[in-house]
Amino acid sequence: MTVPDRPTALAGPEGRAQLSLFARNFFKHPRMLGSIIPSSPFLVRRLLERIDWERARVLVEYGPGVGTITREILHRMHPEATLVVLETNDDFVDFLARALPDPRLQVIQASAEDVQAELAQLGLPAADHVLAGIPFSTMPTASRQRILADTQAALAPGGSLLIYQFSSRVLDDLKRVFATVECDFEPFNILPARLYYCHG
Ligand SMILES: C[S@@+](CC[C@H](N)C(=O)[O-])C[C@H]1O[C@@H](n2cnc3c(N)ncnc32)[C@H](O)[C@@H]1O
């Protein structure tokens, strides 16, 4: 499926409100956010080009924040697909539920640790893709390892976990859980980001 490009920059009053909400929450929860500014259009495009939009029916995003990636997933995804976003921050959950009234989107206030329970609760099958920008490097090792193992168990055969991070700290754990981990890099982002595409 060819997806028409559209501007993803956070311009205009709506974009400024998103930036302000994101930055205010960064000062309240710096370790949970990991960045003062949402992902750049370059990073979002690089991450999403790995997905076969014609085939994917169940997508999960961990830590959508103000929905910078969420909007682009909704723009690209199949009319019959479902996107489940798991976000721990209640300001972001309230914002997303109001800002993105799309029947294909399920906004859930929960941790990535609950992915399997949330998919079961919604009556959804295993996920084709999980996308994650949560700060794996600053969370306790046990939580990081549990999230990665549960994510692998929540994926359909042939499914993938697509991650972006600002450090390579998560890489060893990814290699322990997934059969293949492909590495990529996006310089045009604050901060420059490492991307990992995990299968198996
Ligand atoms: C770097 S921000 C990414 C925001 C957005 N995805 C983007 O690319 O601009 C990380 C987000 O992950 C959320 N988060 C942190 N730990 C989480 C967890 N265990 N489960 C779900 N969300 C989490 C934070 O509240 C924050 O919204």
The ligand as an SDF file (V2000), in Angstrom:
LIG
                    3D

 27 29  0  0  0  0  0  0  0  0999 V2000
   10.1150    9.4940   25.0230 C   0  0  0  0  0  0  0  0  0  0  0  0
    8.3780    9.5470   25.4380 S   0  0  0  0  0  0  0  0  0  0  0  0
    7.7920    9.0940   23.8170 C   0  0  0  0  0  0  0  0  0  0  0  0
    6.5680    9.8260   23.3770 C   0  0  0  0  0  0  0  0  0  0  0  0
    6.1490    9.5710   21.9220 C   0  0  0  0  0  0  0  0  0  0  0  0
    6.0280    8.1620   21.6280 N   0  0  0  0  0  0  0  0  0  0  0  0
    7.1100   10.1980   20.9400 C   0  0  0  0  0  0  0  0  0  0  0  0
    7.7810    9.4690   20.2040 O   0  0  0  0  0  0  0  0  0  0  0  0
    7.1800   11.4120   20.8790 O   0  0  0  0  0  0  0  0  0  0  0  0
    8.1240    8.0870   26.4060 C   0  0  0  0  0  0  0  0  0  0  0  0
    6.6560    7.8230   26.8050 C   0  0  0  0  0  0  0  0  0  0  0  0
    6.5740    6.5460   27.4460 O   0  0  0  0  0  0  0  0  0  0  0  0
    5.6680    6.5930   28.5580 C   0  0  0  0  0  0  0  0  0  0  0  0
    6.0340    5.4600   29.4090 N   0  0  0  0  0  0  0  0  0  0  0  0
    7.1320    5.3330   30.2170 C   0  0  0  0  0  0  0  0  0  0  0  0
    7.1600    4.1140   30.7770 N   0  0  0  0  0  0  0  0  0  0  0  0
    6.0700    3.4330   30.3090 C   0  0  0  0  0  0  0  0  0  0  0  0
    5.5570    2.1010   30.5000 C   0  0  0  0  0  0  0  0  0  0  0  0
    6.1750    1.2380   31.3060 N   0  0  0  0  0  0  0  0  0  0  0  0
    4.4220    1.7420   29.8540 N   0  0  0  0  0  0  0  0  0  0  0  0
    3.7870    2.6180   29.0230 C   0  0  0  0  0  0  0  0  0  0  0  0
    4.2120    3.8880   28.8010 N   0  0  0  0  0  0  0  0  0  0  0  0
    5.3390    4.2860   29.4410 C   0  0  0  0  0  0  0  0  0  0  0  0
    5.9070    7.9980   29.1190 C   0  0  0  0  0  0  0  0  0  0  0  0
    4.8250    8.4320   29.9110 O   0  0  0  0  0  0  0  0  0  0  0  0
    6.0630    8.8050   27.8070 C   0  0  0  0  0  0  0  0  0  0  0  0
    4.8020    9.2290   27.3310 O   0  0  0  0  0  0  0  0  0  0  0  0
  1  2  1  0
  2  3  1  0
  2 10  1  0
  3  4  1  0
  4  5  1  0
  5  6  1  0
  5  7  1  0
  7  8  2  0
  7  9  1  0
 10 11  1  0
 11 12  1  0
 11 26  1  0
 12 13  1  0
 13 14  1  0
 13 24  1  0
 14 15  1  0
 14 23  1  0
 15 16  2  0
 16 17  1  0
 17 18  1  0
 17 23  2  0
 18 19  1  0
 18 20  2  0
 20 21  1  0
 21 22  2  0
 22 23  1  0
 24 25  1  0
 24 26  1  0
 26 27  1  0
M  CHG  2   2   1   9  -1
M  END
$$$$
